[in-house]
Amino acid sequence: MSVRRVAMFSVHTSPLAQPGAGDGGGMNVYVKALASSLARAGVHTDVFTRAEHPSQPSVVEVEPGFRVLHVEAGPRAAVEKCELPGLIDAFTDRVEQLVSDGSSYDMLHANYWLSGDVAHRLKHRFDVPLVATFHTLARVKADAGIADDPQDRVRIEQQIMSCSDLVLASTPDERSQLASLYDIDAERIEVVAPGVDHTLFTADGRERAKRALGVEGRRVLLFVGRIQRLKGADLAVSCLAELRDPEAVLVIVGGASGADGDGELARLHALVHELGVSHQVRFVPPQPHHRLPDFYRAADVCLVPSRTESFGLVALEAAACGTPVVAAAVGGLRSLVDDAHTGFLVASRDPADWAATVALLLDDTDLHAEMGISAHARSRRYSWSITAARLRRLYADLVVREPVRCS
């Protein structure tokens, strides 16, 4: 039985929001690209997100079969993520009102635990299957030393997983984490990797990209991501300083994120000054997604020093542009980066180890070229059309199964 209509939830950040700023990041790209690919495959997809600007229309038709619905829940203004749990009741009730006005869905698909909380409640009201993608997990973050979540998050994640008909993991590593840390039946977890747009992220035009960004003749390190402790931009700065290469420049693309985002950005600027590399670091505000390929192509090495990462979309996008990645050996990055073939994985957080690894690529042009070619080739395994096709089959299986009930 085919699935014709899906209600997707992205409560805390809109797929139309700018990635790299505020709470916008890889999840925005994921939701937008997946909804678009599902729509093109014949699955009408509505994405429900919280209205947070006075000028936002109630409904935005992104393309035929893909709409974004801005849900009234709390003020039409940005609120701190820690305040959003208090708006879940209002969000859920408002979605129920909207759906009862004529729309009906075959499937609910939640992204992140806040959306999962909404969709779990609506599963019981609508009696339709629930699919959950978490993107990050509270227990994994805690293991990495990041403890900035509400106290109830672990309990709510557990409730969502216990009642989800399907939980999606981006990599086998994440699947293992879900099964072991939350004690759910592994048969209800499926690995469905995100994709990359190969018409946008291409490996041609490196010299043109360097000229466009004004970094001709420089050895360019790139960091793309939100400025928050989780993403580890401070390690990228320390790596640059440890290189002691006057021709190297670090381009940091992203903005402050989270309750302490401004503080983290200030600390990053202070670190740049303290290490004496102010003339070698360029801070670039968050860029529209279609502008990122120029940054990836202009880079000689893309750094992904995250403390934890369920997938690592930046690493995949860089690879698609033929740019070798040096990444932390954590989470999904261990699946994306084929160590010593498409890039390097670094197990420690010692800047000297990172600098030594980066230097291998900067100093050996043959190795750099070989890894760039291999990275681009490996990236071809990932596409949003493949992701959507696999998900359609999984959706179809769910609608004919006995639904999972809360224990």
VOPAGU-2260 file (C-alpha; in pm, 1 decimal, decimal comma):
REM VOPAGU-2260
SITE   aa  ch    i         X         Y         Z
SITE  MET   A    0       0,0       0,0       0,0
SITE  SER   A    1     151,9     331,9    -104,1
SITE  VAL   A    2     177,4     635,9     121,1
SITE  ARG   A    3      37,3     951,3     -35,6
SITE  ARG   A    4      57,1    1215,9     239,7
SITE  VAL   A    5     311,8    1266,8     515,6
SITE  ALA   A    6     304,0    1514,5     802,5
SITE  MET   A    7     664,7    1599,7     887,8
SITE  PHE   A    8     758,7    1791,0    1201,1
SITE  SER   A    9    1046,8    2028,1    1259,5
SITE  VAL   A   10     920,6    2224,9    1556,1
SITE  HIS   A   11    1225,1    2423,0    1666,3
SITE  THR   A   12    1370,6    2522,2    1329,0
SITE  SER   A   13    1215,5    2576,0     989,9
SITE  PRO   A   14    1347,0    2407,1     675,4
SITE  LEU   A   15    1328,3    2755,2     523,8
SITE  ALA   A   16    1560,8    2904,5     786,8
SITE  GLN   A   17    1923,0    2992,5     717,6
SITE  PRO   A   18    2152,7    2700,3     808,4
SITE  GLY   A   19    2443,7    2793,9    1032,5
SITE  ALA   A   20    2258,4    3059,2    1231,8
SITE  GLY   A   21    2057,7    3025,4    1550,6
SITE  ASP   A   22    1924,0    2670,3    1567,8
SITE  GLY   A   23    1952,6    2622,3    1192,2
SITE  GLY   A   24    2198,2    2359,5    1075,9
SITE  GLY   A   25    2219,8    2024,6     903,0
SITE  MET   A   26    1870,1    1931,5    1016,7
SITE  ASN   A   27    1723,7    2221,8     815,8
SITE  VAL   A   28    1900,7    2091,7     506,2
SITE  TYR   A   29    1786,0    1736,0     582,0
SITE  VAL   A   30    1418,5    1822,7     626,5
SITE  LYS   A   31    1400,3    2049,6     324,0
SITE  ALA   A   32    1587,4    1814,2      91,3
SITE  LEU   A   33    1398,1    1505,6     209,6
SITE  ALA   A   34    1056,9    1672,7     183,4
SITE  SER   A   35    1143,0    1794,9    -165,5
SITE  SER   A   36    1259,3    1450,1    -277,8
SITE  LEU   A   37     950,7    1281,6    -133,6
SITE  ALA   A   38     727,1    1533,8    -311,1
SITE  ARG   A   39     901,5    1468,3    -642,5
SITE  ALA   A   40     847,8    1096,6    -585,1
SITE  GLY   A   41     473,7    1152,0    -546,3
SITE  VAL   A   42     444,3    1175,2    -167,0
SITE  HIS   A   43     277,5    1501,5     -63,5
SITE  THR   A   44     475,0    1630,2     235,7
SITE  ASP   A   45     367,9    1903,5     477,2
SITE  VAL   A   46     631,5    2025,5     721,8
SITE  PHE   A   47     492,9    2174,0    1044,3
SITE  THR   A   48     720,5    2424,4    1218,7
SITE  ARG   A   49     663,8    2696,5    1476,2
SITE  ALA   A   50     575,8    3044,3    1349,6
SITE  GLU   A   51     841,2    3278,6    1488,3
SITE  HIS   A   52     825,1    3590,2    1268,9
SITE  PRO   A   53     527,7    3827,8    1227,0
SITE  SER   A   54     571,4    3831,3     849,4
SITE  GLN   A   55     564,6    3453,8     799,3
SITE  PRO   A   56     261,4    3335,8     600,0
SITE  SER   A   57      61,5    3051,1     746,7
SITE  VAL   A   58     143,5    2828,3     450,2
SITE  VAL   A   59     437,0    2837,2     207,9
SITE  GLU   A   60     423,6    2616,8     -99,3
SITE  VAL   A   61     789,5    2542,6    -158,9
SITE  GLU   A   62     716,7    2334,3    -468,0
SITE  PRO   A   63     430,8    2114,1    -586,7
SITE  GLY   A   64     365,2    1856,1    -316,1
SITE  PHE   A   65     584,8    2022,7     -50,8
SITE  ARG   A   66     445,9    2282,9     186,7
SITE  VAL   A   67     570,7    2444,1     506,7
SITE  LEU   A   68     300,8    2525,9     762,1
SITE  HIS   A   69     383,6    2783,5    1029,3
SITE  VAL   A   70     205,4    2683,1    1347,7
SITE  GLU   A   71      92,2    2937,1    1606,2
SITE  ALA   A   72     243,0    2833,3    1939,7
SITE  GLY   A   73     363,5    3107,0    2169,8
SITE  PRO   A   74     479,7    3445,9    2043,7
SITE  ARG   A   75     562,7    3503,3    1677,8
SITE  ALA   A   76     920,7    3562,5    1780,9
SITE  ALA   A   77    1234,1    3360,8    1835,3
SITE  VAL   A   78    1249,6    3195,9    2176,5
SITE  GLU   A   79    1532,5    3009,6    2344,5
SITE  LYS   A   80    1526,1    2636,9    2277,0
SITE  CYS   A   81    1501,1    2572,5    2651,9
SITE  GLU   A   82    1161,7    2747,6    2647,5
SITE  LEU   A   83    1016,0    2538,0    2366,6
SITE  PRO   A   84     906,3    2239,5    2580,9
SITE  GLY   A   85     654,3    2476,4    2739,5
SITE  LEU   A   86     498,2    2538,3    2396,9
SITE  ILE   A   87     453,3    2173,0    2298,5
SITE  ASP   A   88      94,0    2151,5    2424,5
SITE  ALA   A   89      -9,9    2457,1    2223,6
SITE  PHE   A   90     173,9    2337,5    1913,8
SITE  THR   A   91      14,1    1991,8    1929,8
SITE  ASP   A   92    -337,0    2129,5    1979,9
SITE  ARG   A   93    -296,8    2375,1    1694,1
SITE  VAL   A   94    -178,8    2105,2    1453,2
SITE  GLU   A   95    -477,9    1891,8    1549,7
SITE  GLN   A   96    -706,3    2185,7    1467,1
SITE  LEU   A   97    -538,2    2239,7    1131,4
SITE  VAL   A   98    -554,7    1874,1    1035,1
SITE  SER   A   99    -917,5    1834,2    1138,9
SITE  ASP   A  100   -1005,1    2112,4     893,5
SITE  GLY   A  101    -973,6    1874,0     601,3
SITE  SER   A  102    -623,9    1734,2     571,5
SITE  SER   A  103    -540,3    1375,4     649,9
SITE  TYR   A  104    -206,4    1197,2     660,1
SITE  ASP   A  105     -88,2     840,7     620,9
SITE  MET   A  106     230,4     893,6     822,7
SITE  LEU   A  107     383,6    1120,6    1087,5
SITE  HIS   A  108     758,8    1182,8    1064,5
SITE  ALA   A  109     926,1    1370,1    1349,0
SITE  ASN   A  110    1270,1    1530,7    1343,4
SITE  TYR   A  111    1442,9    1591,1    1679,8
SITE  TRP   A  112    1306,0    1514,0    2023,0
SITE  LEU   A  113    1082,2    1824,1    2046,7
SITE  SER   A  114     908,8    1727,2    1723,5
SITE  GLY   A  115     895,8    1370,3    1846,1
SITE  ASP   A  116     706,9    1483,8    2156,3
SITE  VAL   A  117     445,7    1650,6    1933,3
SITE  ALA   A  118     418,8    1363,5    1685,9
SITE  HIS   A  119     396,8    1102,0    1963,5
SITE  ARG   A  120      91,6    1275,6    2104,7
SITE  LEU   A  121     -62,5    1314,1    1759,6
SITE  LYS   A  122      -4,5     947,0    1681,9
SITE  HIS   A  123    -254,9     862,2    1954,0
SITE  ARG   A  124    -501,9    1126,4    1839,1
SITE  PHE   A  125    -483,8    1042,9    1467,3
SITE  ASP   A  126    -407,6     669,3    1494,5
SITE  VAL   A  127    -142,3     676,2    1220,1
SITE  PRO   A  128     214,4     537,1    1224,2
SITE  LEU   A  129     502,1     739,9    1367,4
SITE  VAL   A  130     856,2     759,6    1227,9
SITE  ALA   A  131    1121,3     938,9    1434,6
SITE  THR   A  132    1460,3    1078,3    1335,9
SITE  PHE   A  133    1649,0    1223,4    1632,4
SITE  HIS   A  134    1956,0    1387,3    1470,3
SITE  THR   A  135    2116,6    1419,0    1814,4
SITE  LEU   A  136    2066,0    1217,9    2132,9
SITE  ALA   A  137    2083,0    1350,8    2486,8
SITE  ARG   A  138    2277,0    1052,2    2620,3
SITE  VAL   A  139    2534,3    1070,6    2339,7
SITE  LYS   A  140    2584,2    1441,9    2402,3
SITE  ALA   A  141    2624,2    1378,7    2774,7
SITE  ASP   A  142    2890,8    1116,4    2703,9
SITE  ALA   A  143    3074,6    1382,2    2501,4
SITE  GLY   A  144    3061,6    1625,5    2794,1
SITE  ILE   A  145    2777,9    1839,8    2655,1
SITE  ALA   A  146    2505,4    1876,7    2917,6
SITE  ASP   A  147    2286,6    2163,5    2798,0
SITE  ASP   A  148    1951,6    1988,3    2759,2
SITE  PRO   A  149    1634,9    2005,1    2971,1
SITE  GLN   A  150    1622,1    1745,3    3244,6
SITE  ASP   A  151    1323,9    1570,0    3084,6
SITE  ARG   A  152    1483,1    1518,3    2742,5
SITE  VAL   A  153    1610,6    1164,4    2804,4
SITE  ARG   A  154    1273,9    1055,1    2946,0
SITE  ILE   A  155    1084,6    1204,2    2651,0
SITE  GLU   A  156    1326,1    1052,2    2398,2
SITE  GLN   A  157    1266,8     714,6    2561,3
SITE  GLN   A  158     889,4     757,6    2541,8
SITE  ILE   A  159     904,1     854,0    2174,6
SITE  MET   A  160    1123,6     557,4    2085,4
SITE  SER   A  161     906,9     316,8    2280,6
SITE  CYS   A  162     601,2     414,6    2077,1
SITE  SER   A  163     757,4     485,1    1736,1
SITE  ASP   A  164     672,2     239,9    1462,3
SITE  LEU   A  165    1012,5     311,3    1310,8
SITE  VAL   A  166    1323,2     496,9    1430,3
SITE  LEU   A  167    1565,4     613,8    1163,2
SITE  ALA   A  168    1940,8     616,2    1212,8
SITE  SER   A  169    2177,0     786,2     969,4
SITE  THR   A  170    2459,6     536,8    1018,4
SITE  PRO   A  171    2517,3     190,5    1168,2
SITE  ASP   A  172    2699,3     364,0    1454,5
SITE  GLU   A  173    2388,4     565,2    1540,9
SITE  ARG   A  174    2175,8     251,4    1514,5
SITE  SER   A  175    2396,0      84,8    1777,2
SITE  GLN   A  176    2369,7     388,3    2003,5
SITE  LEU   A  177    1991,6     393,0    1978,3
SITE  ALA   A  178    1963,9      23,5    2058,9
SITE  SER   A  179    2209,9      20,3    2347,1
SITE  LEU   A  180    2148,4     356,5    2515,1
SITE  TYR   A  181    1768,9     351,1    2492,2
SITE  ASP   A  182    1701,8     -23,4    2503,8
SITE  ILE   A  183    1465,0     -40,9    2208,3
SITE  ASP   A  184    1406,3    -332,0    1973,9
SITE  ALA   A  185    1675,1    -314,3    1704,5
SITE  GLU   A  186    1421,5    -444,3    1450,7
SITE  ARG   A  187    1241,4    -110,7    1475,2
SITE  ILE   A  188    1557,3      82,8    1380,6
SITE  GLU   A  189    1648,4     126,3    1014,7
SITE  VAL   A  190    1960,4     293,1     874,9
SITE  VAL   A  191    1861,5     550,4     612,6
SITE  ALA   A  192    2151,4     776,9     524,6
SITE  PRO   A  193    2094,6    1140,7     426,7
SITE  GLY   A  194    2198,3    1252,8      81,1
SITE  VAL   A  195    2370,0    1534,5    -103,7
SITE  ASP   A  196    2264,1    1733,4    -409,7
SITE  HIS   A  197    2518,8    1633,8    -674,5
SITE  THR   A  198    2394,3    1899,8    -914,9
SITE  LEU   A  199    2495,7    2168,4    -664,6
SITE  PHE   A  200    2793,9    2015,9    -484,8
SITE  THR   A  201    3038,6    1941,7    -765,2
SITE  ALA   A  202    3415,3    1902,3    -779,3
SITE  ASP   A  203    3491,1    2148,7   -1057,0
SITE  GLY   A  204    3617,8    2509,2   -1041,8
SITE  ARG   A  205    3861,0    2506,7    -747,4
SITE  GLU   A  206    4077,3    2794,8    -875,8
SITE  ARG   A  207    3772,6    3000,0    -972,0
SITE  ALA   A  208    3630,6    2945,0    -622,4
SITE  LYS   A  209    3958,0    3057,7    -463,2
SITE  ARG   A  210    3953,7    3375,4    -672,3
SITE  ALA   A  211    3589,2    3440,5    -585,4
SITE  LEU   A  212    3667,7    3419,6    -213,3
SITE  GLY   A  213    3993,3    3614,5    -243,0
SITE  VAL   A  214    4217,4    3331,9    -122,0
SITE  GLU   A  215    4429,1    3272,2    -433,1
SITE  GLY   A  216    4768,8    3131,1    -344,7
SITE  ARG   A  217    4663,6    3050,8      12,5
SITE  ARG   A  218    4635,6    2710,0     178,7
SITE  VAL   A  219    4276,6    2714,9     293,3
SITE  LEU   A  220    4131,1    2532,1     592,5
SITE  LEU   A  221    3752,8    2545,9     619,6
SITE  PHE   A  222    3511,6    2510,5     909,9
SITE  VAL   A  223    3138,1    2519,6     835,8
SITE  GLY   A  224    2888,7    2501,8    1119,3
SITE  ARG   A  225    2714,7    2670,2    1405,9
SITE  ILE   A  226    2936,6    2835,1    1662,5
SITE  GLN   A  227    2864,9    2624,9    1968,2
SITE  ARG   A  228    3081,6    2405,8    2187,7
SITE  LEU   A  229    2946,9    2086,8    2030,6
SITE  LYS   A  230    3092,2    2171,8    1688,0
SITE  GLY   A  231    3448,2    2238,4    1809,6
SITE  ALA   A  232    3547,0    2548,1    1610,2
SITE  ASP   A  233    3801,4    2623,1    1884,7
SITE  LEU   A  234    3993,1    2309,3    1786,3
SITE  ALA   A  235    4003,6    2429,7    1424,4
SITE  VAL   A  236    4162,1    2758,2    1541,9
SITE  SER   A  237    4413,6    2577,3    1761,9
SITE  CYS   A  238    4499,9    2345,7    1470,8
SITE  LEU   A  239    4574,6    2645,4    1249,9
SITE  ALA   A  240    4800,6    2799,3    1515,0
SITE  GLU   A  241    4981,8    2468,9    1560,4
SITE  LEU   A  242    5054,7    2448,0    1185,5
SITE  ARG   A  243    5273,4    2758,9    1202,2
SITE  ASP   A  244    5220,0    2806,9     829,2
SITE  PRO   A  245    5208,2    3173,2     721,9
SITE  GLU   A  246    5037,0    3075,9     394,6
SITE  ALA   A  247    4750,2    2897,8     569,6
SITE  VAL   A  248    4417,2    3066,4     632,6
SITE  LEU   A  249    4118,0    2934,2     826,1
SITE  VAL   A  250    3774,0    3033,5     696,8
SITE  ILE   A  251    3498,4    2991,1     955,8
SITE  VAL   A  252    3147,5    2996,6     806,6
SITE  GLY   A  253    2870,6    3009,4    1064,6
SITE  GLY   A  254    2703,1    3207,6    1338,9
SITE  ALA   A  255    2636,8    3189,4    1710,5
SITE  SER   A  256    2394,9    2915,3    1812,1
SITE  GLY   A  257    2223,6    2816,6    2133,2
SITE  ALA   A  258    2179,2    2988,5    2466,5
SITE  ASP   A  259    2555,7    3041,9    2501,1
SITE  GLY   A  260    2621,7    3100,7    2131,9
SITE  ASP   A  261    2724,5    3462,7    2171,4
SITE  GLY   A  262    2954,4    3368,2    2457,3
SITE  GLU   A  263    3110,1    3087,9    2251,7
SITE  LEU   A  264    3167,0    3324,7    1960,7
SITE  ALA   A  265    3332,9    3575,7    2192,9
SITE  ARG   A  266    3557,0    3302,5    2333,9
SITE  LEU   A  267    3649,3    3197,7    1981,2
SITE  HIS   A  268    3752,8    3552,6    1889,0
SITE  ALA   A  269    3953,6    3573,6    2211,7
SITE  LEU   A  270    4129,7    3246,5    2129,3
SITE  VAL   A  271    4219,1    3372,2    1781,3
SITE  HIS   A  272    4375,6    3681,8    1937,1
SITE  GLU   A  273    4549,6    3486,3    2213,2
SITE  LEU   A  274    4710,6    3245,3    1964,9
SITE  GLY   A  275    4825,8    3528,9    1742,2
SITE  VAL   A  276    4643,3    3415,2    1426,3
SITE  SER   A  277    4402,9    3706,3    1378,2
SITE  HIS   A  278    4550,2    3777,5    1034,1
SITE  GLN   A  279    4493,6    3415,8     929,6
SITE  VAL   A  280    4132,4    3365,3    1037,8
SITE  ARG   A  281    3833,3    3490,9     842,4
SITE  PHE   A  282    3489,5    3486,4    1001,8
SITE  VAL   A  283    3211,6    3460,4     743,1
SITE  PRO   A  284    2844,0    3490,6     841,3
SITE  PRO   A  285    2609,9    3198,1     769,8
SITE  GLN   A  286    2564,3    3147,7     397,5
SITE  PRO   A  287    2267,1    3032,9     191,3
SITE  HIS   A  288    2305,1    2665,1     118,4
SITE  HIS   A  289    2357,6    2721,3    -253,5
SITE  ARG   A  290    2661,2    2940,2    -175,5
SITE  LEU   A  291    2846,0    2674,5      24,6
SITE  PRO   A  292    2992,0    2482,5    -272,9
SITE  ASP   A  293    3225,5    2774,3    -348,3
SITE  PHE   A  294    3361,5    2756,5       5,7
SITE  TYR   A  295    3410,5    2379,9     -11,1
SITE  ARG   A  296    3579,3    2402,9    -351,1
SITE  ALA   A  297    3807,9    2685,9    -239,6
SITE  ALA   A  298    3924,0    2482,5      61,2
SITE  ASP   A  299    4226,7    2255,6      57,3
SITE  VAL   A  300    4103,4    2077,5     370,3
SITE  CYS   A  301    3764,2    2079,4     542,0
SITE  LEU   A  302    3784,6    2042,4     919,8
SITE  VAL   A  303    3499,9    1873,4    1108,3
SITE  PRO   A  304    3612,0    1871,7    1475,4
SITE  SER   A  305    3270,3    1797,7    1631,3
SITE  ARG   A  306    3257,2    1643,6    1975,3
SITE  THR   A  307    2971,0    1425,5    1856,6
SITE  GLU   A  308    2794,9    1395,8    1521,6
SITE  SER   A  309    2507,9    1165,5    1426,3
SITE  PHE   A  310    2595,1    1198,1    1057,8
SITE  GLY   A  311    2805,8    1496,0     949,9
SITE  LEU   A  312    2646,6    1654,1     643,4
SITE  VAL   A  313    2932,0    1905,0     612,2
SITE  ALA   A  314    3177,1    1619,4     561,3
SITE  LEU   A  315    2960,1    1471,9     285,5
SITE  GLU   A  316    2912,5    1805,0     107,5
SITE  ALA   A  317    3287,7    1873,1     117,4
SITE  ALA   A  318    3358,6    1526,5     -22,7
SITE  ALA   A  319    3111,1    1583,2    -306,7
SITE  CYS   A  320    3314,4    1894,5    -394,8
SITE  GLY   A  321    3633,1    1687,1    -404,3
SITE  THR   A  322    3775,4    1833,9     -84,7
SITE  PRO   A  323    3947,3    1597,2     161,3
SITE  VAL   A  324    3808,9    1604,0     514,1
SITE  VAL   A  325    3994,6    1584,2     843,7
SITE  ALA   A  326    3732,0    1491,0    1100,8
SITE  ALA   A  327    3692,6    1380,0    1458,4
SITE  ALA   A  328    3664,2    1002,0    1488,8
SITE  VAL   A  329    3314,8    1020,2    1638,3
SITE  GLY   A  330    2963,6     907,8    1545,3
SITE  GLY   A  331    2860,4     918,3    1182,5
SITE  LEU   A  332    3188,8    1073,4    1072,1
SITE  ARG   A  333    3346,5     731,0    1111,8
SITE  SER   A  334    3114,2     603,6     839,8
SITE  LEU   A  335    3144,8     902,8     608,1
SITE  VAL   A  336    3522,7     940,8     608,9
SITE  ASP   A  337    3720,6     643,1     484,2
SITE  ASP   A  338    4032,3     699,4     695,2
SITE  ALA   A  339    4350,8     747,0     489,9
SITE  HIS   A  340    4153,8     709,7     163,7
SITE  THR   A  341    3903,1     996,2     137,9
SITE  GLY   A  342    4038,7    1195,0     432,0
SITE  PHE   A  343    4159,0    1137,6     784,4
SITE  LEU   A  344    3993,7    1063,6    1117,1
SITE  VAL   A  345    4162,9    1199,5    1428,6
SITE  ALA   A  346    4092,4    1020,1    1755,3
SITE  SER   A  347    4235,2    1283,9    1989,6
SITE  ARG   A  348    4147,8    1648,2    2048,8
SITE  ASP   A  349    4512,5    1751,3    2069,5
SITE  PRO   A  350    4571,2    2039,0    1821,5
SITE  ALA   A  351    4919,3    1902,5    1746,4
SITE  ASP   A  352    4766,1    1576,1    1620,8
SITE  TRP   A  353    4523,1    1767,5    1402,8
SITE  ALA   A  354    4794,5    1993,5    1264,8
SITE  ALA   A  355    5020,6    1699,2    1180,8
SITE  THR   A  356    4733,6    1531,3     993,3
SITE  VAL   A  357    4639,9    1847,0     803,5
SITE  ALA   A  358    5005,6    1902,0     710,0
SITE  LEU   A  359    5012,3    1560,3     539,5
SITE  LEU   A  360    4748,7    1682,8     296,2
SITE  LEU   A  361    4887,9    2032,3     249,6
SITE  ASP   A  362    5244,5    1914,4     184,1
SITE  ASP   A  363    5174,8    1616,4     -42,6
SITE  THR   A  364    4996,2    1734,4    -356,8
SITE  ASP   A  365    4965,9    1381,8    -498,8
SITE  LEU   A  366    4805,5    1251,6    -179,2
SITE  HIS   A  367    4572,4    1551,9    -171,6
SITE  ALA   A  368    4462,3    1494,4    -532,7
SITE  GLU   A  369    4409,7    1121,5    -480,4
SITE  MET   A  370    4202,3    1176,3    -167,0
SITE  GLY   A  371    3992,1    1445,5    -336,6
SITE  ILE   A  372    3908,9    1209,7    -622,9
SITE  SER   A  373    3829,0     924,6    -383,2
SITE  ALA   A  374    3614,6    1150,2    -162,5
SITE  HIS   A  375    3409,9    1267,5    -459,3
SITE  ALA   A  376    3362,5     910,0    -584,0
SITE  ARG   A  377    3253,4     786,4    -240,1
SITE  SER   A  378    3003,7    1072,8    -207,2
SITE  ARG   A  379    2815,7     935,6    -508,8
SITE  ARG   A  380    2678,6     663,6    -280,5
SITE  TYR   A  381    2461,6     927,4    -115,1
SITE  SER   A  382    2175,1    1107,6    -287,1
SITE  TRP   A  383    1843,0    1244,8    -167,9
SITE  SER   A  384    1653,5    1050,1    -434,8
SITE  ILE   A  385    1796,6     724,4    -295,4
SITE  THR   A  386    1705,7     835,6      57,8
SITE  ALA   A  387    1348,3     920,8     -43,3
SITE  ALA   A  388    1301,7     595,0    -236,6
SITE  ARG   A  389    1411,9     386,3      59,7
SITE  LEU   A  390    1192,6     584,8     295,0
SITE  ARG   A  391     887,9     542,4      71,5
SITE  ARG   A  392     929,9     163,7      91,9
SITE  LEU   A  393     961,9     177,6     470,6
SITE  TYR   A  394     655,6     401,9     498,2
SITE  ALA   A  395     456,6     157,4     284,8
SITE  ASP   A  396     554,8    -133,3     508,2
SITE  LEU   A  397     435,9      51,3     818,6
SITE  VAL   A  398      83,6     124,5     702,0
SITE  VAL   A  399       4,0    -246,7     673,6
SITE  ARG   A  400     161,3    -347,3    1005,4
SITE  GLU   A  401       6,1    -361,0    1349,0
SITE  PRO   A  402     101,4     -27,3    1508,9
SITE  VAL   A  403     334,8     -11,6    1806,5
SITE  ARG   A  404     156,0      83,7    2126,9
SITE  CYS   A  405     298,1     258,7    2429,5
SITE  SER   A  406     415,8      11,4    2688,8
